[in-house]
Amino acid sequence: MNPERLLNRFLEYVAVETTSVEGVSEYPSSPGQLRLGQRIVEELRQLGLQQVEQDAHGLVWASLPANVDPPGATIAFLAHLDTSPEA
């Protein structure tokens, strides 16, 4: 792990304006939320993941095929991006 690269990536993420917009009934409620998701999509593709997609609501998913033979059990990694008008 490269601590400097990790810090720089984190700083790129927090620089994106993702604050929720109050009173909006659509999700995501701000364009920045979609932009952050798109940034993550780009990074997942650079890492070699497959079937990387972002839907109209900003949800991002990807697939990492097994790299051993025979393939082991499927594992799911989940993460949640949350924003708040109070942030």
HTML snippet that shows the backbone in 3Dmol.js (N, CA, C, O; Angstrom):
<script src="https://3Dmol.org/build/3Dmol-min.js"></script>
<div id="view" style="width:600px;height:400px;position:relative"></div>
<script>
const pdb = `
ATOM      1  N   MET A   1       0.843  -1.169   0.000  1.00  0.00           N
ATOM      2  CA  MET A   1       0.000   0.000   0.000  1.00  0.00           C
ATOM      3  C   MET A   1       0.891   1.236   0.000  1.00  0.00           C
ATOM      4  O   MET A   1       1.884   1.308   0.725  1.00  0.00           O
ATOM      5  N   ASN A   2       0.519   2.193  -0.819  1.00  0.00           N
ATOM      6  CA  ASN A   2       1.251   3.441  -0.912  1.00  0.00           C
ATOM      7  C   ASN A   2       0.448   4.521  -0.181  1.00  0.00           C
ATOM      8  O   ASN A   2      -0.564   4.987  -0.705  1.00  0.00           O
ATOM      9  N   PRO A   3       0.878   4.927   1.021  1.00  0.00           N
ATOM     10  CA  PRO A   3       0.107   5.895   1.809  1.00  0.00           C
ATOM     11  C   PRO A   3      -0.130   7.224   1.084  1.00  0.00           C
ATOM     12  O   PRO A   3      -1.205   7.812   1.210  1.00  0.00           O
ATOM     13  N   GLU A   4       0.848   7.693   0.340  1.00  0.00           N
ATOM     14  CA  GLU A   4       0.680   8.966  -0.369  1.00  0.00           C
ATOM     15  C   GLU A   4      -0.382   8.845  -1.461  1.00  0.00           C
ATOM     16  O   GLU A   4      -1.213   9.738  -1.626  1.00  0.00           O
ATOM     17  N   ARG A   5      -0.352   7.749  -2.197  1.00  0.00           N
ATOM     18  CA  ARG A   5      -1.356   7.528  -3.245  1.00  0.00           C
ATOM     19  C   ARG A   5      -2.745   7.381  -2.643  1.00  0.00           C
ATOM     20  O   ARG A   5      -3.722   7.887  -3.195  1.00  0.00           O
ATOM     21  N   LEU A   6      -2.833   6.694  -1.517  1.00  0.00           N
ATOM     22  CA  LEU A   6      -4.110   6.529  -0.824  1.00  0.00           C
ATOM     23  C   LEU A   6      -4.656   7.881  -0.365  1.00  0.00           C
ATOM     24  O   LEU A   6      -5.842   8.162  -0.537  1.00  0.00           O
ATOM     25  N   LEU A   7      -3.805   8.709   0.209  1.00  0.00           N
ATOM     26  CA  LEU A   7      -4.224  10.037   0.649  1.00  0.00           C
ATOM     27  C   LEU A   7      -4.682  10.885  -0.537  1.00  0.00           C
ATOM     28  O   LEU A   7      -5.704  11.565  -0.456  1.00  0.00           O
ATOM     29  N   ASN A   8      -3.936  10.847  -1.626  1.00  0.00           N
ATOM     30  CA  ASN A   8      -4.308  11.635  -2.804  1.00  0.00           C
ATOM     31  C   ASN A   8      -5.657  11.199  -3.364  1.00  0.00           C
ATOM     32  O   ASN A   8      -6.462  12.039  -3.767  1.00  0.00           O
ATOM     33  N   ARG A   9      -5.908   9.901  -3.394  1.00  0.00           N
ATOM     34  CA  ARG A   9      -7.192   9.398  -3.880  1.00  0.00           C
ATOM     35  C   ARG A   9      -8.318   9.887  -2.967  1.00  0.00           C
ATOM     36  O   ARG A   9      -9.357  10.343  -3.445  1.00  0.00           O
ATOM     37  N   PHE A  10      -8.108   9.792  -1.670  1.00  0.00           N
ATOM     38  CA  PHE A  10      -9.113  10.264  -0.711  1.00  0.00           C
ATOM     39  C   PHE A  10      -9.396  11.751  -0.917  1.00  0.00           C
ATOM     40  O   PHE A  10     -10.553  12.170  -0.924  1.00  0.00           O
ATOM     41  N   LEU A  11      -8.342  12.545  -1.083  1.00  0.00           N
ATOM     42  CA  LEU A  11      -8.517  13.986  -1.278  1.00  0.00           C
ATOM     43  C   LEU A  11      -9.262  14.291  -2.578  1.00  0.00           C
ATOM     44  O   LEU A  11     -10.022  15.257  -2.637  1.00  0.00           O
ATOM     45  N   GLU A  12      -9.054  13.482  -3.617  1.00  0.00           N
ATOM     46  CA  GLU A  12      -9.818  13.644  -4.856  1.00  0.00           C
ATOM     47  C   GLU A  12     -11.298  13.376  -4.606  1.00  0.00           C
ATOM     48  O   GLU A  12     -12.158  14.098  -5.109  1.00  0.00           O
ATOM     49  N   TYR A  13     -11.587  12.350  -3.838  1.00  0.00           N
ATOM     50  CA  TYR A  13     -12.988  12.013  -3.544  1.00  0.00           C
ATOM     51  C   TYR A  13     -13.680  13.131  -2.768  1.00  0.00           C
ATOM     52  O   TYR A  13     -14.785  13.541  -3.121  1.00  0.00           O
ATOM     53  N   VAL A  14     -13.035  13.621  -1.717  1.00  0.00           N
ATOM     54  CA  VAL A  14     -13.699  14.621  -0.876  1.00  0.00           C
ATOM     55  C   VAL A  14     -13.769  15.989  -1.547  1.00  0.00           C
ATOM     56  O   VAL A  14     -14.509  16.859  -1.089  1.00  0.00           O
ATOM     57  N   ALA A  15     -13.014  16.194  -2.623  1.00  0.00           N
ATOM     58  CA  ALA A  15     -13.072  17.465  -3.349  1.00  0.00           C
ATOM     59  C   ALA A  15     -14.325  17.572  -4.218  1.00  0.00           C
ATOM     60  O   ALA A  15     -14.680  18.666  -4.657  1.00  0.00           O
ATOM     61  N   VAL A  16     -14.995  16.449  -4.469  1.00  0.00           N
ATOM     62  CA  VAL A  16     -16.208  16.458  -5.291  1.00  0.00           C
ATOM     63  C   VAL A  16     -17.376  16.909  -4.422  1.00  0.00           C
ATOM     64  O   VAL A  16     -17.616  16.339  -3.358  1.00  0.00           O
ATOM     65  N   GLU A  17     -18.093  17.916  -4.863  1.00  0.00           N
ATOM     66  CA  GLU A  17     -19.248  18.439  -4.123  1.00  0.00           C
ATOM     67  C   GLU A  17     -20.403  17.443  -4.248  1.00  0.00           C
ATOM     68  O   GLU A  17     -21.013  17.319  -5.310  1.00  0.00           O
ATOM     69  N   THR A  18     -20.691  16.742  -3.161  1.00  0.00           N
ATOM     70  CA  THR A  18     -21.731  15.704  -3.180  1.00  0.00           C
ATOM     71  C   THR A  18     -22.846  15.961  -2.180  1.00  0.00           C
ATOM     72  O   THR A  18     -23.653  15.070  -1.915  1.00  0.00           O
ATOM     73  N   THR A  19     -22.903  17.157  -1.624  1.00  0.00           N
ATOM     74  CA  THR A  19     -23.930  17.446  -0.623  1.00  0.00           C
ATOM     75  C   THR A  19     -25.318  17.249  -1.214  1.00  0.00           C
ATOM     76  O   THR A  19     -25.597  17.700  -2.325  1.00  0.00           O
ATOM     77  N   SER A  20     -26.179  16.580  -0.474  1.00  0.00           N
ATOM     78  CA  SER A  20     -27.561  16.374  -0.914  1.00  0.00           C
ATOM     79  C   SER A  20     -28.291  17.699  -1.008  1.00  0.00           C
ATOM     80  O   SER A  20     -28.011  18.635  -0.259  1.00  0.00           O
ATOM     81  N   VAL A  21     -29.227  17.764  -1.934  1.00  0.00           N
ATOM     82  CA  VAL A  21     -30.063  18.949  -2.095  1.00  0.00           C
ATOM     83  C   VAL A  21     -31.407  18.657  -1.439  1.00  0.00           C
ATOM     84  O   VAL A  21     -32.124  17.743  -1.847  1.00  0.00           O
ATOM     85  N   GLU A  22     -31.734  19.437  -0.428  1.00  0.00           N
ATOM     86  CA  GLU A  22     -33.005  19.224   0.277  1.00  0.00           C
ATOM     87  C   GLU A  22     -34.188  19.528  -0.638  1.00  0.00           C
ATOM     88  O   GLU A  22     -34.123  20.417  -1.488  1.00  0.00           O
ATOM     89  N   GLY A  23     -35.266  18.773  -0.448  1.00  0.00           N
ATOM     90  CA  GLY A  23     -36.492  19.009  -1.188  1.00  0.00           C
ATOM     91  C   GLY A  23     -36.527  18.400  -2.570  1.00  0.00           C
ATOM     92  O   GLY A  23     -37.521  18.539  -3.284  1.00  0.00           O
ATOM     93  N   VAL A  24     -35.459  17.729  -2.961  1.00  0.00           N
ATOM     94  CA  VAL A  24     -35.415  17.083  -4.272  1.00  0.00           C
ATOM     95  C   VAL A  24     -35.868  15.644  -4.102  1.00  0.00           C
ATOM     96  O   VAL A  24     -35.386  14.936  -3.218  1.00  0.00           O
ATOM     97  N   SER A  25     -36.792  15.212  -4.947  1.00  0.00           N
ATOM     98  CA  SER A  25     -37.319  13.851  -4.807  1.00  0.00           C
ATOM     99  C   SER A  25     -36.608  12.854  -5.709  1.00  0.00           C
ATOM    100  O   SER A  25     -36.967  11.676  -5.718  1.00  0.00           O
ATOM    101  N   GLU A  26     -35.611  13.292  -6.467  1.00  0.00           N
ATOM    102  CA  GLU A  26     -34.871  12.399  -7.352  1.00  0.00           C
ATOM    103  C   GLU A  26     -33.572  11.961  -6.680  1.00  0.00           C
ATOM    104  O   GLU A  26     -33.027  12.657  -5.823  1.00  0.00           O
ATOM    105  N   TYR A  27     -33.101  10.804  -7.087  1.00  0.00           N
ATOM    106  CA  TYR A  27     -31.841  10.291  -6.555  1.00  0.00           C
ATOM    107  C   TYR A  27     -30.923   9.953  -7.703  1.00  0.00           C
ATOM    108  O   TYR A  27     -31.334   9.273  -8.643  1.00  0.00           O
ATOM    109  N   PRO A  28     -29.695  10.411  -7.648  1.00  0.00           N
ATOM    110  CA  PRO A  28     -29.131  11.254  -6.608  1.00  0.00           C
ATOM    111  C   PRO A  28     -29.686  12.673  -6.698  1.00  0.00           C
ATOM    112  O   PRO A  28     -30.229  13.076  -7.727  1.00  0.00           O
ATOM    113  N   SER A  29     -29.544  13.402  -5.635  1.00  0.00           N
ATOM    114  CA  SER A  29     -30.136  14.740  -5.580  1.00  0.00           C
ATOM    115  C   SER A  29     -29.205  15.831  -6.099  1.00  0.00           C
ATOM    116  O   SER A  29     -29.630  16.977  -6.249  1.00  0.00           O
ATOM    117  N   SER A  30     -27.955  15.503  -6.373  1.00  0.00           N
ATOM    118  CA  SER A  30     -27.033  16.516  -6.900  1.00  0.00           C
ATOM    119  C   SER A  30     -26.145  15.902  -7.981  1.00  0.00           C
ATOM    120  O   SER A  30     -25.845  14.709  -7.931  1.00  0.00           O
ATOM    121  N   PRO A  31     -25.723  16.707  -8.958  1.00  0.00           N
ATOM    122  CA  PRO A  31     -24.874  16.200 -10.036  1.00  0.00           C
ATOM    123  C   PRO A  31     -23.535  15.666  -9.534  1.00  0.00           C
ATOM    124  O   PRO A  31     -22.974  14.747 -10.130  1.00  0.00           O
ATOM    125  N   GLY A  32     -23.024  16.230  -8.451  1.00  0.00           N
ATOM    126  CA  GLY A  32     -21.738  15.779  -7.921  1.00  0.00           C
ATOM    127  C   GLY A  32     -21.763  14.340  -7.458  1.00  0.00           C
ATOM    128  O   GLY A  32     -20.744  13.651  -7.515  1.00  0.00           O
ATOM    129  N   GLN A  33     -22.910  13.877  -7.000  1.00  0.00           N
ATOM    130  CA  GLN A  33     -23.028  12.486  -6.573  1.00  0.00           C
ATOM    131  C   GLN A  33     -22.805  11.555  -7.764  1.00  0.00           C
ATOM    132  O   GLN A  33     -22.141  10.527  -7.631  1.00  0.00           O
ATOM    133  N   LEU A  34     -23.353  11.908  -8.923  1.00  0.00           N
ATOM    134  CA  LEU A  34     -23.112  11.111 -10.129  1.00  0.00           C
ATOM    135  C   LEU A  34     -21.654  11.202 -10.560  1.00  0.00           C
ATOM    136  O   LEU A  34     -21.071  10.210 -10.996  1.00  0.00           O
ATOM    137  N   ARG A  35     -21.060  12.394 -10.438  1.00  0.00           N
ATOM    138  CA  ARG A  35     -19.654  12.560 -10.825  1.00  0.00           C
ATOM    139  C   ARG A  35     -18.731  11.695  -9.971  1.00  0.00           C
ATOM    140  O   ARG A  35     -17.795  11.088 -10.491  1.00  0.00           O
ATOM    141  N   LEU A  36     -18.986  11.634  -8.674  1.00  0.00           N
ATOM    142  CA  LEU A  36     -18.149  10.795  -7.814  1.00  0.00           C
ATOM    143  C   LEU A  36     -18.300   9.330  -8.207  1.00  0.00           C
ATOM    144  O   LEU A  36     -17.313   8.598  -8.271  1.00  0.00           O
ATOM    145  N   GLY A  37     -19.516   8.907  -8.467  1.00  0.00           N
ATOM    146  CA  GLY A  37     -19.730   7.533  -8.917  1.00  0.00           C
ATOM    147  C   GLY A  37     -19.003   7.250 -10.216  1.00  0.00           C
ATOM    148  O   GLY A  37     -18.425   6.175 -10.379  1.00  0.00           O
ATOM    149  N   GLN A  38     -19.021   8.200 -11.147  1.00  0.00           N
ATOM    150  CA  GLN A  38     -18.326   8.007 -12.421  1.00  0.00           C
ATOM    151  C   GLN A  38     -16.823   7.904 -12.203  1.00  0.00           C
ATOM    152  O   GLN A  38     -16.151   7.127 -12.882  1.00  0.00           O
ATOM    153  N   ARG A  39     -16.296   8.668 -11.277  1.00  0.00           N
ATOM    154  CA  ARG A  39     -14.861   8.581 -10.953  1.00  0.00           C
ATOM    155  C   ARG A  39     -14.521   7.180 -10.443  1.00  0.00           C
ATOM    156  O   ARG A  39     -13.492   6.611 -10.805  1.00  0.00           O
ATOM    157  N   ILE A  40     -15.389   6.640  -9.610  1.00  0.00           N
ATOM    158  CA  ILE A  40     -15.173   5.295  -9.085  1.00  0.00           C
ATOM    159  C   ILE A  40     -15.275   4.264 -10.205  1.00  0.00           C
ATOM    160  O   ILE A  40     -14.507   3.303 -10.234  1.00  0.00           O
ATOM    161  N   VAL A  41     -16.219   4.457 -11.128  1.00  0.00           N
ATOM    162  CA  VAL A  41     -16.335   3.567 -12.292  1.00  0.00           C
ATOM    163  C   VAL A  41     -15.020   3.558 -13.066  1.00  0.00           C
ATOM    164  O   VAL A  41     -14.515   2.490 -13.413  1.00  0.00           O
ATOM    165  N   GLU A  42     -14.465   4.727 -13.337  1.00  0.00           N
ATOM    166  CA  GLU A  42     -13.201   4.819 -14.069  1.00  0.00           C
ATOM    167  C   GLU A  42     -12.089   4.076 -13.342  1.00  0.00           C
ATOM    168  O   GLU A  42     -11.309   3.360 -13.970  1.00  0.00           O
ATOM    169  N   GLU A  43     -12.010   4.237 -12.034  1.00  0.00           N
ATOM    170  CA  GLU A  43     -10.957   3.572 -11.267  1.00  0.00           C
ATOM    171  C   GLU A  43     -11.138   2.058 -11.268  1.00  0.00           C
ATOM    172  O   GLU A  43     -10.159   1.320 -11.380  1.00  0.00           O
ATOM    173  N   LEU A  44     -12.368   1.592 -11.146  1.00  0.00           N
ATOM    174  CA  LEU A  44     -12.614   0.149 -11.172  1.00  0.00           C
ATOM    175  C   LEU A  44     -12.199  -0.440 -12.516  1.00  0.00           C
ATOM    176  O   LEU A  44     -11.628  -1.530 -12.566  1.00  0.00           O
ATOM    177  N   ARG A  45     -12.479   0.267 -13.594  1.00  0.00           N
ATOM    178  CA  ARG A  45     -12.064  -0.206 -14.925  1.00  0.00           C
ATOM    179  C   ARG A  45     -10.544  -0.239 -15.030  1.00  0.00           C
ATOM    180  O   ARG A  45      -9.981  -1.183 -15.586  1.00  0.00           O
ATOM    181  N   GLN A  46      -9.873   0.790 -14.498  1.00  0.00           N
ATOM    182  CA  GLN A  46      -8.410   0.823 -14.526  1.00  0.00           C
ATOM    183  C   GLN A  46      -7.813  -0.338 -13.734  1.00  0.00           C
ATOM    184  O   GLN A  46      -6.731  -0.827 -14.057  1.00  0.00           O
ATOM    185  N   LEU A  47      -8.524  -0.772 -12.699  1.00  0.00           N
ATOM    186  CA  LEU A  47      -8.061  -1.899 -11.888  1.00  0.00           C
ATOM    187  C   LEU A  47      -8.323  -3.245 -12.560  1.00  0.00           C
ATOM    188  O   LEU A  47      -7.888  -4.284 -12.063  1.00  0.00           O
ATOM    189  N   GLY A  48      -9.038  -3.230 -13.695  1.00  0.00           N
ATOM    190  CA  GLY A  48      -9.276  -4.453 -14.442  1.00  0.00           C
ATOM    191  C   GLY A  48     -10.576  -5.165 -14.127  1.00  0.00           C
ATOM    192  O   GLY A  48     -10.776  -6.298 -14.565  1.00  0.00           O
ATOM    193  N   LEU A  49     -11.466  -4.528 -13.379  1.00  0.00           N
ATOM    194  CA  LEU A  49     -12.750  -5.156 -13.113  1.00  0.00           C
ATOM    195  C   LEU A  49     -13.596  -5.144 -14.377  1.00  0.00           C
ATOM    196  O   LEU A  49     -13.377  -4.332 -15.277  1.00  0.00           O
ATOM    197  N   GLN A  50     -14.561  -6.049 -14.436  1.00  0.00           N
ATOM    198  CA  GLN A  50     -15.411  -6.192 -15.611  1.00  0.00           C
ATOM    199  C   GLN A  50     -16.844  -5.817 -15.267  1.00  0.00           C
ATOM    200  O   GLN A  50     -17.215  -5.702 -14.099  1.00  0.00           O
ATOM    201  N   GLN A  51     -17.632  -5.632 -16.304  1.00  0.00           N
ATOM    202  CA  GLN A  51     -19.051  -5.302 -16.144  1.00  0.00           C
ATOM    203  C   GLN A  51     -19.230  -4.121 -15.183  1.00  0.00           C
ATOM    204  O   GLN A  51     -20.120  -4.130 -14.332  1.00  0.00           O
ATOM    205  N   VAL A  52     -18.387  -3.124 -15.330  1.00  0.00           N
ATOM    206  CA  VAL A  52     -18.452  -1.948 -14.461  1.00  0.00           C
ATOM    207  C   VAL A  52     -19.530  -1.020 -15.010  1.00  0.00           C
ATOM    208  O   VAL A  52     -19.474  -0.609 -16.168  1.00  0.00           O
ATOM    209  N   GLU A  53     -20.501  -0.697 -14.180  1.00  0.00           N
ATOM    210  CA  GLU A  53     -21.622   0.123 -14.626  1.00  0.00           C
ATOM    211  C   GLU A  53     -22.066   1.084 -13.530  1.00  0.00           C
ATOM    212  O   GLU A  53     -21.863   0.847 -12.339  1.00  0.00           O
ATOM    213  N   GLN A  54     -22.671   2.165 -13.971  1.00  0.00           N
ATOM    214  CA  GLN A  54     -23.332   3.104 -13.068  1.00  0.00           C
ATOM    215  C   GLN A  54     -24.714   3.360 -13.650  1.00  0.00           C
ATOM    216  O   GLN A  54     -24.840   3.685 -14.831  1.00  0.00           O
ATOM    217  N   ASP A  55     -25.748   3.216 -12.834  1.00  0.00           N
ATOM    218  CA  ASP A  55     -27.098   3.446 -13.343  1.00  0.00           C
ATOM    219  C   ASP A  55     -27.512   4.906 -13.160  1.00  0.00           C
ATOM    220  O   ASP A  55     -26.742   5.715 -12.643  1.00  0.00           O
ATOM    221  N   ALA A  56     -28.714   5.231 -13.581  1.00  0.00           N
ATOM    222  CA  ALA A  56     -29.208   6.608 -13.538  1.00  0.00           C
ATOM    223  C   ALA A  56     -29.326   7.145 -12.118  1.00  0.00           C
ATOM    224  O   ALA A  56     -29.365   8.359 -11.916  1.00  0.00           O
ATOM    225  N   HIS A  57     -29.384   6.257 -11.139  1.00  0.00           N
ATOM    226  CA  HIS A  57     -29.488   6.673  -9.742  1.00  0.00           C
ATOM    227  C   HIS A  57     -28.122   6.765  -9.066  1.00  0.00           C
ATOM    228  O   HIS A  57     -28.036   7.080  -7.880  1.00  0.00           O
ATOM    229  N   GLY A  58     -27.060   6.491  -9.814  1.00  0.00           N
ATOM    230  CA  GLY A  58     -25.719   6.601  -9.266  1.00  0.00           C
ATOM    231  C   GLY A  58     -25.165   5.320  -8.680  1.00  0.00           C
ATOM    232  O   GLY A  58     -24.028   5.295  -8.211  1.00  0.00           O
ATOM    233  N   LEU A  59     -25.959   4.245  -8.699  1.00  0.00           N
ATOM    234  CA  LEU A  59     -25.465   2.975  -8.164  1.00  0.00           C
ATOM    235  C   LEU A  59     -24.362   2.435  -9.068  1.00  0.00           C
ATOM    236  O   LEU A  59     -24.488   2.448 -10.292  1.00  0.00           O
ATOM    237  N   VAL A  60     -23.286   1.962  -8.455  1.00  0.00           N
ATOM    238  CA  VAL A  60     -22.132   1.443  -9.186  1.00  0.00           C
ATOM    239  C   VAL A  60     -21.938  -0.011  -8.814  1.00  0.00           C
ATOM    240  O   VAL A  60     -22.018  -0.372  -7.640  1.00  0.00           O
ATOM    241  N   TRP A  61     -21.683  -0.853  -9.814  1.00  0.00           N
ATOM    242  CA  TRP A  61     -21.353  -2.239  -9.530  1.00  0.00           C
ATOM    243  C   TRP A  61     -20.343  -2.727 -10.548  1.00  0.00           C
ATOM    244  O   TRP A  61     -20.210  -2.162 -11.633  1.00  0.00           O
ATOM    245  N   ALA A  62     -19.628  -3.793 -10.179  1.00  0.00           N
ATOM    246  CA  ALA A  62     -18.582  -4.341 -11.033  1.00  0.00           C
ATOM    247  C   ALA A  62     -18.372  -5.802 -10.678  1.00  0.00           C
ATOM    248  O   ALA A  62     -18.836  -6.281  -9.643  1.00  0.00           O
ATOM    249  N   SER A  63     -17.667  -6.496 -11.551  1.00  0.00           N
ATOM    250  CA  SER A  63     -17.389  -7.911 -11.345  1.00  0.00           C
ATOM    251  C   SER A  63     -15.890  -8.153 -11.482  1.00  0.00           C
ATOM    252  O   SER A  63     -15.236  -7.618 -12.377  1.00  0.00           O
ATOM    253  N   LEU A  64     -15.371  -8.960 -10.586  1.00  0.00           N
ATOM    254  CA  LEU A  64     -13.974  -9.369 -10.645  1.00  0.00           C
ATOM    255  C   LEU A  64     -13.962 -10.886 -10.778  1.00  0.00           C
ATOM    256  O   LEU A  64     -14.234 -11.595  -9.810  1.00  0.00           O
ATOM    257  N   PRO A  65     -13.647 -11.391 -11.973  1.00  0.00           N
ATOM    258  CA  PRO A  65     -13.673 -12.841 -12.177  1.00  0.00           C
ATOM    259  C   PRO A  65     -12.619 -13.554 -11.321  1.00  0.00           C
ATOM    260  O   PRO A  65     -11.610 -12.971 -10.923  1.00  0.00           O
ATOM    261  N   ALA A  66     -12.887 -14.813 -11.060  1.00  0.00           N
ATOM    262  CA  ALA A  66     -11.929 -15.639 -10.315  1.00  0.00           C
ATOM    263  C   ALA A  66     -10.613 -15.705 -11.083  1.00  0.00           C
ATOM    264  O   ALA A  66     -10.598 -15.689 -12.313  1.00  0.00           O
ATOM    265  N   ASN A  67      -9.512 -15.778 -10.344  1.00  0.00           N
ATOM    266  CA  ASN A  67      -8.205 -15.907 -10.985  1.00  0.00           C
ATOM    267  C   ASN A  67      -7.481 -17.168 -10.524  1.00  0.00           C
ATOM    268  O   ASN A  67      -6.260 -17.275 -10.639  1.00  0.00           O
ATOM    269  N   VAL A  68      -8.250 -18.117 -10.001  1.00  0.00           N
ATOM    270  CA  VAL A  68      -7.701 -19.407  -9.599  1.00  0.00           C
ATOM    271  C   VAL A  68      -8.529 -20.510 -10.246  1.00  0.00           C
ATOM    272  O   VAL A  68      -9.680 -20.298 -10.627  1.00  0.00           O
ATOM    273  N   ASP A  69      -7.931 -21.681 -10.364  1.00  0.00           N
ATOM    274  CA  ASP A  69      -8.634 -22.809 -10.958  1.00  0.00           C
ATOM    275  C   ASP A  69      -8.546 -23.989 -10.009  1.00  0.00           C
ATOM    276  O   ASP A  69      -7.437 -24.392  -9.658  1.00  0.00           O
ATOM    277  N   PRO A  70      -9.632 -24.547  -9.587  1.00  0.00           N
ATOM    278  CA  PRO A  70     -11.007 -24.176  -9.928  1.00  0.00           C
ATOM    279  C   PRO A  70     -11.430 -22.930  -9.153  1.00  0.00           C
ATOM    280  O   PRO A  70     -10.907 -22.662  -8.072  1.00  0.00           O
ATOM    281  N   PRO A  71     -12.388 -22.161  -9.711  1.00  0.00           N
ATOM    282  CA  PRO A  71     -12.863 -20.961  -9.017  1.00  0.00           C
ATOM    283  C   PRO A  71     -13.453 -21.299  -7.656  1.00  0.00           C
ATOM    284  O   PRO A  71     -14.096 -22.335  -7.489  1.00  0.00           O
ATOM    285  N   GLY A  72     -13.233 -20.433  -6.703  1.00  0.00           N
ATOM    286  CA  GLY A  72     -13.786 -20.614  -5.363  1.00  0.00           C
ATOM    287  C   GLY A  72     -15.179 -20.027  -5.262  1.00  0.00           C
ATOM    288  O   GLY A  72     -15.819 -19.715  -6.266  1.00  0.00           O
ATOM    289  N   ALA A  73     -15.627 -19.886  -4.049  1.00  0.00           N
ATOM    290  CA  ALA A  73     -16.956 -19.335  -3.797  1.00  0.00           C
ATOM    291  C   ALA A  73     -17.005 -17.859  -4.192  1.00  0.00           C
ATOM    292  O   ALA A  73     -15.990 -17.163  -4.169  1.00  0.00           O
ATOM    293  N   THR A  74     -18.181 -17.405  -4.548  1.00  0.00           N
ATOM    294  CA  THR A  74     -18.394 -16.002  -4.882  1.00  0.00           C
ATOM    295  C   THR A  74     -18.392 -15.171  -3.607  1.00  0.00           C
ATOM    296  O   THR A  74     -18.974 -15.556  -2.594  1.00  0.00           O
ATOM    297  N   ILE A  75     -17.729 -14.031  -3.677  1.00  0.00           N
ATOM    298  CA  ILE A  75     -17.675 -13.109  -2.545  1.00  0.00           C
ATOM    299  C   ILE A  75     -18.226 -11.761  -3.009  1.00  0.00           C
ATOM    300  O   ILE A  75     -17.936 -11.323  -4.122  1.00  0.00           O
ATOM    301  N   ALA A  76     -19.001 -11.117  -2.181  1.00  0.00           N
ATOM    302  CA  ALA A  76     -19.524  -9.787  -2.500  1.00  0.00           C
ATOM    303  C   ALA A  76     -18.913  -8.765  -1.549  1.00  0.00           C
ATOM    304  O   ALA A  76     -18.860  -8.977  -0.338  1.00  0.00           O
ATOM    305  N   PHE A  77     -18.460  -7.669  -2.109  1.00  0.00           N
ATOM    306  CA  PHE A  77     -17.993  -6.532  -1.324  1.00  0.00           C
ATOM    307  C   PHE A  77     -18.975  -5.397  -1.567  1.00  0.00           C
ATOM    308  O   PHE A  77     -19.252  -5.049  -2.715  1.00  0.00           O
ATOM    309  N   LEU A  78     -19.488  -4.834  -0.524  1.00  0.00           N
ATOM    310  CA  LEU A  78     -20.470  -3.761  -0.641  1.00  0.00           C
ATOM    311  C   LEU A  78     -19.952  -2.511   0.050  1.00  0.00           C
ATOM    312  O   LEU A  78     -19.289  -2.583   1.085  1.00  0.00           O
ATOM    313  N   ALA A  79     -20.263  -1.383  -0.532  1.00  0.00           N
ATOM    314  CA  ALA A  79     -19.910  -0.102   0.077  1.00  0.00           C
ATOM    315  C   ALA A  79     -21.076   0.852  -0.135  1.00  0.00           C
ATOM    316  O   ALA A  79     -21.889   0.665  -1.040  1.00  0.00           O
ATOM    317  N   HIS A  80     -21.145   1.858   0.692  1.00  0.00           N
ATOM    318  CA  HIS A  80     -22.258   2.796   0.628  1.00  0.00           C
ATOM    319  C   HIS A  80     -21.722   4.220   0.599  1.00  0.00           C
ATOM    320  O   HIS A  80     -20.956   4.626   1.473  1.00  0.00           O
ATOM    321  N   LEU A  81     -22.131   4.965  -0.408  1.00  0.00           N
ATOM    322  CA  LEU A  81     -21.807   6.389  -0.472  1.00  0.00           C
ATOM    323  C   LEU A  81     -23.019   7.135   0.051  1.00  0.00           C
ATOM    324  O   LEU A  81     -24.122   6.966  -0.469  1.00  0.00           O
ATOM    325  N   ASP A  82     -22.834   7.934   1.042  1.00  0.00           N
ATOM    326  CA  ASP A  82     -23.965   8.653   1.615  1.00  0.00           C
ATOM    327  C   ASP A  82     -23.636  10.132   1.669  1.00  0.00           C
ATOM    328  O   ASP A  82     -22.496  10.523   1.920  1.00  0.00           O
ATOM    329  N   THR A  83     -24.636  10.933   1.434  1.00  0.00           N
ATOM    330  CA  THR A  83     -24.470  12.375   1.530  1.00  0.00           C
ATOM    331  C   THR A  83     -25.604  12.936   2.368  1.00  0.00           C
ATOM    332  O   THR A  83     -26.638  12.294   2.558  1.00  0.00           O
ATOM    333  N   SER A  84     -25.396  14.117   2.853  1.00  0.00           N
ATOM    334  CA  SER A  84     -26.388  14.725   3.732  1.00  0.00           C
ATOM    335  C   SER A  84     -26.426  16.225   3.490  1.00  0.00           C
ATOM    336  O   SER A  84     -25.381  16.830   3.255  1.00  0.00           O
ATOM    337  N   PRO A  85     -27.597  16.840   3.542  1.00  0.00           N
ATOM    338  CA  PRO A  85     -27.643  18.294   3.402  1.00  0.00           C
ATOM    339  C   PRO A  85     -26.960  19.009   4.567  1.00  0.00           C
ATOM    340  O   PRO A  85     -26.612  20.184   4.448  1.00  0.00           O
ATOM    341  N   GLU A  86     -26.766  18.319   5.689  1.00  0.00           N
ATOM    342  CA  GLU A  86     -26.112  18.924   6.844  1.00  0.00           C
ATOM    343  C   GLU A  86     -24.594  18.874   6.756  1.00  0.00           C
ATOM    344  O   GLU A  86     -23.908  19.539   7.532  1.00  0.00           O
ATOM    345  N   ALA A  87     -24.062  18.094   5.818  1.00  0.00           N
ATOM    346  CA  ALA A  87     -22.610  17.912   5.739  1.00  0.00           C
ATOM    347  C   ALA A  87     -21.917  19.152   5.231  1.00  0.00           C
ATOM    348  O   ALA A  87     -20.693  19.168   5.105  1.00  0.00           O
TER     349      ALA A  87
END
`;
const viewer = $3Dmol.createViewer("view");
viewer.addModel(pdb, "pdb");
viewer.setStyle({}, {cartoon: {color: "spectrum"}});
viewer.zoomTo();
viewer.render();
</script>
